[in-house]
C-alpha cells in the first residue's frame, strides 16, 4: 500500500473570480509489479499537475531506525 499526494487545478471559490489555484489532495494505491506500476482510482490522479508517492519503509528498516519520530518512507515525484 502506498500513499499518493497530488496537486491539481481547482477554481478559487473564495475570491469569486475566474482564477485557478492548485489544490492538494491524497489517496492510496497498490504497487502491482516489480517495475513500480501503481494501481489507484482515476479520480485520485485524473487532472493532477504533480503526483508524489510515499512508499513506506520495510519492517526491517523501521526496526533499525533509532528515532523518536516514526519514519514515513521514501517519496517519489512525477511532475
CNS distance restraints for C-alpha pairs under 8 A (distance, minus, plus):
assign (resid   1 and name CA) (resid  28 and name CA) 6.94 0.50 0.50
assign (resid   1 and name CA) (resid  29 and name CA) 5.77 0.50 0.50
assign (resid   1 and name CA) (resid  30 and name CA) 4.69 0.50 0.50
assign (resid   1 and name CA) (resid  31 and name CA) 6.81 0.50 0.50
assign (resid   1 and name CA) (resid  55 and name CA) 7.66 0.50 0.50
assign (resid   2 and name CA) (resid  28 and name CA) 5.66 0.50 0.50
assign (resid   2 and name CA) (resid  29 and name CA) 5.23 0.50 0.50
assign (resid   2 and name CA) (resid  30 and name CA) 5.89 0.50 0.50
assign (resid   2 and name CA) (resid  31 and name CA) 7.31 0.50 0.50
assign (resid   2 and name CA) (resid  53 and name CA) 6.62 0.50 0.50
assign (resid   2 and name CA) (resid  54 and name CA) 5.71 0.50 0.50
assign (resid   2 and name CA) (resid  55 and name CA) 5.22 0.50 0.50
assign (resid   2 and name CA) (resid  56 and name CA) 6.83 0.50 0.50
assign (resid   3 and name CA) (resid  26 and name CA) 7.22 0.50 0.50
assign (resid   3 and name CA) (resid  27 and name CA) 6.06 0.50 0.50
assign (resid   3 and name CA) (resid  28 and name CA) 4.58 0.50 0.50
assign (resid   3 and name CA) (resid  29 and name CA) 6.41 0.50 0.50
assign (resid   3 and name CA) (resid  53 and name CA) 5.73 0.50 0.50
assign (resid   3 and name CA) (resid  54 and name CA) 5.10 0.50 0.50
assign (resid   3 and name CA) (resid  55 and name CA) 6.99 0.50 0.50
assign (resid   4 and name CA) (resid  26 and name CA) 5.41 0.50 0.50
assign (resid   4 and name CA) (resid  27 and name CA) 5.13 0.50 0.50
assign (resid   4 and name CA) (resid  28 and name CA) 5.39 0.50 0.50
assign (resid   4 and name CA) (resid  29 and name CA) 6.91 0.50 0.50
assign (resid   4 and name CA) (resid  44 and name CA) 7.93 0.50 0.50
assign (resid   4 and name CA) (resid  51 and name CA) 6.97 0.50 0.50
assign (resid   4 and name CA) (resid  52 and name CA) 5.74 0.50 0.50
assign (resid   4 and name CA) (resid  53 and name CA) 4.61 0.50 0.50
assign (resid   4 and name CA) (resid  54 and name CA) 6.40 0.50 0.50
assign (resid   5 and name CA) (resid  24 and name CA) 7.04 0.50 0.50
assign (resid   5 and name CA) (resid  25 and name CA) 5.87 0.50 0.50
assign (resid   5 and name CA) (resid  26 and name CA) 4.33 0.50 0.50
assign (resid   5 and name CA) (resid  27 and name CA) 6.61 0.50 0.50
assign (resid   5 and name CA) (resid  51 and name CA) 5.97 0.50 0.50
assign (resid   5 and name CA) (resid  52 and name CA) 5.13 0.50 0.50
assign (resid   5 and name CA) (resid  53 and name CA) 6.39 0.50 0.50
assign (resid   6 and name CA) (resid  24 and name CA) 5.64 0.50 0.50
assign (resid   6 and name CA) (resid  25 and name CA) 5.51 0.50 0.50
assign (resid   6 and name CA) (resid  26 and name CA) 6.04 0.50 0.50
assign (resid   6 and name CA) (resid  44 and name CA) 7.55 0.50 0.50
assign (resid   6 and name CA) (resid  45 and name CA) 6.74 0.50 0.50
assign (resid   6 and name CA) (resid  48 and name CA) 5.93 0.50 0.50
assign (resid   6 and name CA) (resid  49 and name CA) 7.33 0.50 0.50
assign (resid   6 and name CA) (resid  50 and name CA) 5.54 0.50 0.50
assign (resid   6 and name CA) (resid  51 and name CA) 4.58 0.50 0.50
assign (resid   6 and name CA) (resid  52 and name CA) 6.21 0.50 0.50
assign (resid   7 and name CA) (resid  22 and name CA) 5.86 0.50 0.50
assign (resid   7 and name CA) (resid  23 and name CA) 5.45 0.50 0.50
assign (resid   7 and name CA) (resid  24 and name CA) 4.62 0.50 0.50
assign (resid   7 and name CA) (resid  25 and name CA) 6.65 0.50 0.50
assign (resid   7 and name CA) (resid  48 and name CA) 5.53 0.50 0.50
assign (resid   7 and name CA) (resid  49 and name CA) 5.64 0.50 0.50
assign (resid   7 and name CA) (resid  50 and name CA) 5.19 0.50 0.50
assign (resid   7 and name CA) (resid  51 and name CA) 6.75 0.50 0.50
assign (resid   8 and name CA) (resid  22 and name CA) 5.33 0.50 0.50
assign (resid   8 and name CA) (resid  23 and name CA) 5.38 0.50 0.50
assign (resid   8 and name CA) (resid  24 and name CA) 6.59 0.50 0.50
assign (resid   8 and name CA) (resid  47 and name CA) 5.90 0.50 0.50
assign (resid   8 and name CA) (resid  48 and name CA) 4.28 0.50 0.50
assign (resid   8 and name CA) (resid  49 and name CA) 5.24 0.50 0.50
assign (resid   8 and name CA) (resid  50 and name CA) 7.10 0.50 0.50
assign (resid   9 and name CA) (resid  20 and name CA) 6.20 0.50 0.50
assign (resid   9 and name CA) (resid  21 and name CA) 5.65 0.50 0.50
assign (resid   9 and name CA) (resid  22 and name CA) 4.66 0.50 0.50
assign (resid   9 and name CA) (resid  23 and name CA) 6.09 0.50 0.50
assign (resid   9 and name CA) (resid  47 and name CA) 7.35 0.50 0.50
assign (resid   9 and name CA) (resid  48 and name CA) 7.29 0.50 0.50
assign (resid   9 and name CA) (resid  49 and name CA) 7.37 0.50 0.50
assign (resid  10 and name CA) (resid  20 and name CA) 5.50 0.50 0.50
assign (resid  10 and name CA) (resid  21 and name CA) 5.49 0.50 0.50
assign (resid  10 and name CA) (resid  22 and name CA) 5.91 0.50 0.50
assign (resid  10 and name CA) (resid  23 and name CA) 5.92 0.50 0.50
assign (resid  11 and name CA) (resid  18 and name CA) 6.92 0.50 0.50
assign (resid  11 and name CA) (resid  19 and name CA) 6.20 0.50 0.50
assign (resid  11 and name CA) (resid  20 and name CA) 4.52 0.50 0.50
assign (resid  11 and name CA) (resid  21 and name CA) 6.21 0.50 0.50
assign (resid  12 and name CA) (resid  16 and name CA) 6.92 0.50 0.50
assign (resid  12 and name CA) (resid  17 and name CA) 7.00 0.50 0.50
assign (resid  12 and name CA) (resid  18 and name CA) 7.15 0.50 0.50
assign (resid  12 and name CA) (resid  19 and name CA) 5.65 0.50 0.50
assign (resid  12 and name CA) (resid  20 and name CA) 5.39 0.50 0.50
assign (resid  12 and name CA) (resid  21 and name CA) 5.92 0.50 0.50
assign (resid  13 and name CA) (resid  17 and name CA) 7.27 0.50 0.50
assign (resid  15 and name CA) (resid  19 and name CA) 7.90 0.50 0.50
assign (resid  25 and name CA) (resid  44 and name CA) 7.77 0.50 0.50
assign (resid  26 and name CA) (resid  44 and name CA) 6.85 0.50 0.50
assign (resid  27 and name CA) (resid  40 and name CA) 7.95 0.50 0.50
assign (resid  27 and name CA) (resid  44 and name CA) 5.93 0.50 0.50
assign (resid  28 and name CA) (resid  40 and name CA) 6.49 0.50 0.50
assign (resid  29 and name CA) (resid  38 and name CA) 6.13 0.50 0.50
assign (resid  29 and name CA) (resid  39 and name CA) 5.39 0.50 0.50
assign (resid  29 and name CA) (resid  40 and name CA) 4.51 0.50 0.50
assign (resid  29 and name CA) (resid  41 and name CA) 7.75 0.50 0.50
assign (resid  30 and name CA) (resid  38 and name CA) 5.39 0.50 0.50
assign (resid  30 and name CA) (resid  39 and name CA) 5.27 0.50 0.50
assign (resid  30 and name CA) (resid  40 and name CA) 6.78 0.50 0.50
assign (resid  31 and name CA) (resid  36 and name CA) 5.97 0.50 0.50
assign (resid  31 and name CA) (resid  37 and name CA) 5.72 0.50 0.50
assign (resid  31 and name CA) (resid  38 and name CA) 4.40 0.50 0.50
assign (resid  31 and name CA) (resid  39 and name CA) 6.39 0.50 0.50
assign (resid  32 and name CA) (resid  36 and name CA) 7.01 0.50 0.50
assign (resid  32 and name CA) (resid  37 and name CA) 5.75 0.50 0.50
assign (resid  32 and name CA) (resid  38 and name CA) 5.80 0.50 0.50
assign (resid  32 and name CA) (resid  39 and name CA) 6.60 0.50 0.50
assign (resid  33 and name CA) (resid  37 and name CA) 5.90 0.50 0.50
assign (resid  33 and name CA) (resid  38 and name CA) 7.92 0.50 0.50
assign (resid  40 and name CA) (resid  44 and name CA) 7.10 0.50 0.50
assign (resid  41 and name CA) (resid  45 and name CA) 7.44 0.50 0.50
assign (resid  42 and name CA) (resid  46 and name CA) 5.26 0.50 0.50
assign (resid  45 and name CA) (resid  51 and name CA) 7.28 0.50 0.50
assign (resid  49 and name CA) (resid  79 and name CA) 6.48 0.50 0.50
assign (resid  50 and name CA) (resid  77 and name CA) 7.39 0.50 0.50
assign (resid  50 and name CA) (resid  78 and name CA) 6.03 0.50 0.50
assign (resid  50 and name CA) (resid  79 and name CA) 4.62 0.50 0.50
assign (resid  51 and name CA) (resid  77 and name CA) 5.79 0.50 0.50
assign (resid  51 and name CA) (resid  78 and name CA) 5.21 0.50 0.50
assign (resid  51 and name CA) (resid  79 and name CA) 6.36 0.50 0.50
assign (resid  52 and name CA) (resid  75 and name CA) 6.57 0.50 0.50
assign (resid  52 and name CA) (resid  76 and name CA) 5.52 0.50 0.50
assign (resid  52 and name CA) (resid  77 and name CA) 4.34 0.50 0.50
assign (resid  52 and name CA) (resid  78 and name CA) 6.31 0.50 0.50
assign (resid  53 and name CA) (resid  75 and name CA) 5.58 0.50 0.50
assign (resid  53 and name CA) (resid  76 and name CA) 5.15 0.50 0.50
assign (resid  53 and name CA) (resid  77 and name CA) 6.42 0.50 0.50
assign (resid  54 and name CA) (resid  72 and name CA) 7.73 0.50 0.50
assign (resid  54 and name CA) (resid  73 and name CA) 6.27 0.50 0.50
assign (resid  54 and name CA) (resid  74 and name CA) 5.60 0.50 0.50
assign (resid  54 and name CA) (resid  75 and name CA) 4.59 0.50 0.50
assign (resid  54 and name CA) (resid  76 and name CA) 6.54 0.50 0.50
assign (resid  55 and name CA) (resid  73 and name CA) 5.42 0.50 0.50
assign (resid  55 and name CA) (resid  74 and name CA) 5.26 0.50 0.50
assign (resid  55 and name CA) (resid  75 and name CA) 6.44 0.50 0.50
assign (resid  55 and name CA) (resid  76 and name CA) 7.92 0.50 0.50
assign (resid  56 and name CA) (resid  72 and name CA) 5.83 0.50 0.50
assign (resid  56 and name CA) (resid  73 and name CA) 4.10 0.50 0.50
assign (resid  56 and name CA) (resid  74 and name CA) 6.47 0.50 0.50
assign (resid  57 and name CA) (resid  61 and name CA) 6.13 0.50 0.50
assign (resid  57 and name CA) (resid  62 and name CA) 6.09 0.50 0.50
assign (resid  57 and name CA) (resid  71 and name CA) 7.35 0.50 0.50
assign (resid  57 and name CA) (resid  72 and name CA) 6.66 0.50 0.50
assign (resid  57 and name CA) (resid  73 and name CA) 4.55 0.50 0.50
assign (resid  57 and name CA) (resid  74 and name CA) 7.14 0.50 0.50
assign (resid  58 and name CA) (resid  62 and name CA) 6.16 0.50 0.50
assign (resid  59 and name CA) (resid  63 and name CA) 6.18 0.50 0.50
assign (resid  60 and name CA) (resid  64 and name CA) 6.42 0.50 0.50
assign (resid  61 and name CA) (resid  65 and name CA) 6.38 0.50 0.50
assign (resid  62 and name CA) (resid  71 and name CA) 6.87 0.50 0.50
assign (resid  65 and name CA) (resid  71 and name CA) 7.75 0.50 0.50
assign (resid  67 and name CA) (resid  71 and name CA) 7.80 0.50 0.50
